[in-house]
Amino acid sequence: MRARFVPSIVKHRRAVGVAAGVALALTAVSYDSRRVDAPSTPAPAAGAAPAAAARAAAPEFAPTVDAALLVTPEAQAHFAREHFQSRARAFFAQAAALDAAAREHEARALAADIDVYEQRRMLSAGEAMTLRIGLVDATAATPAERADGVAAIVARYESDGQQREARWLAQQASDSAFQRYKTRESAIVAEVMAMAQIPDGLSRDDYLRRRLEAERVAAMQ
């Protein structure tokens, strides 16, 4: 399955470009800006602290915003996220013009930021994967290296997804309320599907949905 999946990703990306997916992923970081603190690595230059990004951006807002608000953790987190987005967009746009060492250095710094945003759930798995693939596209020296890098990223996220699913199933298996619901679910479906007339003028699907919802509520009590 994986052998078929990876080439299909590569073909799709070649057709529509990685840039659109990268832009969407970066937009997600901005959209979720109030959810959690920003990672510590985004900065005006490689290795600097996010507070520097906040200080650099703060004067732009000074005429209309209380200066005290500009140094709050929330404000500095916002400025750091904005700077991360700016750095990432600039890197993807200019990577081909950088020398190999500079390109690799900036790609590693961005990858570290992606790690933190993903851990803090500011990027979904799909968004983080898209950004990581963009980094591979920008830094791979040969088509073979690019294909191997993409395959490794896809394999990693497939494995992570399988592990999350396994943990969810294990959790549900130990949930007594969920097990009570599952015990009744099949019986309710069979009962509704066998009914000649459906009450209250509902469609069969709507009535089944109502019954199952009521059973879920009852099982949780």
C-alpha positions as CSV (number, residue, x, y, z in Angstrom):
1,M,0.0,0.0,0.0
2,R,2.8,2.4,0.9
3,A,4.6,1.8,-2.4
4,R,1.4,3.0,-4.3
5,F,0.7,5.8,-1.9
6,V,4.0,7.6,-2.0
7,P,4.3,8.0,-5.8
8,S,0.7,9.2,-5.9
9,I,1.6,12.0,-3.4
10,V,4.7,13.0,-5.4
11,K,2.6,13.1,-8.7
12,H,-0.1,15.2,-7.0
13,R,2.4,17.6,-5.5
14,R,4.1,18.0,-8.9
15,A,0.8,18.8,-10.5
16,V,-0.4,21.4,-8.0
17,G,2.8,22.4,-6.3
18,V,3.8,22.1,-2.6
19,A,3.4,25.9,-2.2
20,A,-0.4,25.8,-1.8
21,G,-0.2,23.1,0.9
22,V,2.6,25.0,2.7
23,A,0.5,28.2,2.6
24,L,-2.5,26.4,4.1
25,A,-0.4,24.9,6.8
26,L,1.1,28.2,7.7
27,T,-2.3,29.7,7.8
28,A,-3.3,27.1,10.4
29,V,-0.6,28.3,12.7
30,S,-1.9,31.9,12.5
31,Y,-5.6,30.8,12.8
32,D,-4.8,28.9,16.1
33,S,-2.7,31.7,17.5
34,R,-4.7,32.1,20.7
35,R,-4.7,28.4,21.6
36,V,-1.2,27.8,23.1
37,D,2.1,29.5,23.6
38,A,4.5,29.7,20.6
39,P,7.6,27.6,20.5
40,S,10.8,29.1,21.7
41,T,12.8,28.9,18.5
42,P,11.1,31.4,16.0
43,A,13.3,34.5,15.8
44,P,14.4,37.3,13.6
45,A,17.6,35.5,12.9
46,A,18.7,31.9,13.4
47,G,19.2,31.1,17.0
48,A,17.7,34.3,18.4
49,A,14.9,34.3,21.0
50,P,11.2,35.0,20.2
51,A,11.3,38.0,22.5
52,A,13.5,39.6,19.8
53,A,10.8,39.0,17.2
54,A,8.3,40.6,19.6
55,R,10.5,43.7,20.1
56,A,11.1,44.0,16.4
57,A,7.4,43.8,15.6
58,A,6.1,45.9,18.5
59,P,6.8,49.4,17.2
60,E,4.5,48.7,14.2
61,F,1.6,48.5,16.7
62,A,2.7,51.0,19.3
63,P,0.6,54.0,18.1
64,T,-2.7,52.2,18.7
65,V,-1.9,49.6,21.4
66,D,-1.0,50.1,25.0
67,A,2.8,49.4,25.2
68,A,2.3,47.2,28.3
69,L,0.2,44.8,26.2
70,L,3.0,44.4,23.7
71,V,5.2,42.6,26.3
72,T,2.6,40.2,27.6
73,P,3.3,36.5,26.9
74,E,0.3,36.4,24.6
75,A,1.6,39.3,22.5
76,Q,5.1,37.9,22.3
77,A,3.7,34.5,21.3
78,H,1.7,36.2,18.6
79,F,4.8,38.1,17.3
80,A,6.8,34.9,17.4
81,R,4.2,33.0,15.3
82,E,4.1,35.8,12.8
83,H,7.8,35.7,12.5
84,F,7.8,31.9,12.0
85,Q,5.3,32.3,9.2
86,S,7.4,35.0,7.6
87,R,10.6,33.0,7.9
88,A,9.0,29.9,6.5
89,R,7.5,31.7,3.5
90,A,10.8,33.5,2.8
91,F,12.6,30.2,3.0
92,F,10.4,28.3,0.6
93,A,10.5,31.3,-1.9
94,Q,14.3,31.8,-1.7
95,A,15.7,28.3,-0.9
96,A,17.0,27.7,-4.4
97,A,19.1,30.9,-4.2
98,L,20.8,29.9,-0.9
99,D,24.0,27.9,-0.7
100,A,23.6,24.3,0.5
101,A,24.9,25.0,4.0
102,A,22.6,28.0,4.6
103,R,19.6,26.1,3.1
104,E,20.2,23.1,5.3
105,H,20.7,25.3,8.4
106,E,17.4,27.2,8.0
107,A,15.5,24.0,7.1
108,R,16.7,22.4,10.3
109,A,15.6,25.4,12.3
110,L,12.2,25.4,10.7
111,A,11.8,21.7,11.2
112,A,12.5,22.2,15.0
113,D,9.7,24.9,15.1
114,I,7.3,22.5,13.3
115,D,8.1,19.9,15.9
116,V,7.0,22.3,18.7
117,Y,3.9,23.6,16.9
118,E,2.8,20.0,16.2
119,Q,3.4,18.9,19.8
120,R,1.3,21.7,21.0
121,R,-1.4,20.8,18.5
122,M,-1.2,24.1,16.6
123,L,-0.5,22.1,13.4
124,S,-2.5,18.9,12.5
125,A,-0.6,15.9,11.4
126,G,-1.5,16.6,7.8
127,E,-0.4,20.2,8.0
128,A,2.9,19.3,9.6
129,M,3.5,16.6,7.1
130,T,3.0,19.1,4.2
131,L,5.5,21.5,5.7
132,R,8.0,18.7,6.2
133,I,7.6,17.5,2.6
134,G,8.1,21.1,1.6
135,L,11.4,21.2,3.4
136,V,12.5,18.0,1.7
137,D,11.6,19.5,-1.7
138,A,13.7,22.5,-0.8
139,T,16.8,20.7,0.4
140,A,17.0,17.4,-1.5
141,A,20.0,17.3,-3.8
142,T,18.7,14.6,-6.1
143,P,15.3,13.2,-7.2
144,A,16.2,9.9,-5.4
145,E,17.0,11.8,-2.2
146,R,13.7,13.7,-2.5
147,A,11.7,10.4,-3.0
148,D,13.4,8.8,0.0
149,G,12.7,11.8,2.2
150,V,9.1,11.9,1.2
151,A,8.7,8.2,1.7
152,A,10.2,8.4,5.2
153,I,7.9,11.3,6.2
154,V,4.8,9.4,4.9
155,A,5.9,6.2,6.7
156,R,6.3,8.1,9.9
157,Y,2.9,9.7,9.8
158,E,1.2,6.4,8.8
159,S,2.9,4.7,11.8
160,D,1.8,7.6,14.1
161,G,-1.7,7.4,12.9
162,Q,-1.9,3.6,13.4
163,Q,-0.6,4.1,17.0
164,R,-3.1,6.7,17.8
165,E,-5.9,4.5,16.4
166,A,-4.7,1.6,18.5
167,R,-4.6,3.7,21.7
168,W,-8.1,5.0,20.9
169,L,-9.5,1.5,20.4
170,A,-7.8,0.3,23.7
171,Q,-9.4,3.3,25.5
172,Q,-12.8,2.5,24.1
173,A,-12.5,-1.2,25.0
174,S,-11.9,-0.3,28.7
175,D,-14.8,2.3,28.7
176,S,-17.8,0.6,30.3
177,A,-20.2,3.3,29.0
178,F,-19.0,2.8,25.5
179,Q,-19.3,-1.0,25.8
180,R,-22.9,-0.6,27.1
181,Y,-23.8,1.4,24.1
182,K,-22.2,-1.0,21.6
183,T,-24.1,-3.8,23.2
184,R,-27.4,-2.1,22.3
185,E,-26.4,-0.5,19.0
186,S,-26.8,-3.6,16.8
187,A,-30.1,-4.4,18.3
188,I,-31.4,-0.9,17.7
189,V,-30.3,-0.9,14.1
190,A,-31.9,-4.3,13.5
191,E,-35.1,-3.1,15.1
192,V,-35.4,0.1,13.1
193,M,-34.5,-1.5,9.8
194,A,-37.3,-4.0,10.4
195,M,-40.0,-1.5,11.2
196,A,-42.8,-1.2,8.6
197,Q,-43.7,2.3,9.7
198,I,-41.5,5.1,11.1
199,P,-42.9,7.3,13.9
200,D,-43.3,11.1,13.8
201,G,-43.1,11.3,10.1
202,L,-39.3,10.8,10.2
203,S,-37.2,9.1,7.6
204,R,-35.7,5.8,8.6
205,D,-32.3,7.3,8.8
206,D,-33.4,10.2,11.0
207,Y,-35.3,7.9,13.3
208,L,-32.3,5.6,13.6
209,R,-30.1,8.6,14.4
210,R,-32.5,9.7,17.1
211,R,-32.6,6.3,18.7
212,L,-28.9,5.8,18.7
213,E,-28.3,9.3,20.1
214,A,-30.8,8.6,22.9
215,E,-29.0,5.3,23.6
216,R,-25.6,7.0,23.8
217,V,-27.0,9.5,26.3
218,A,-28.5,6.7,28.4
219,A,-25.3,4.7,28.3
220,M,-23.3,7.6,29.7
221,Q,-25.6,8.2,32.7
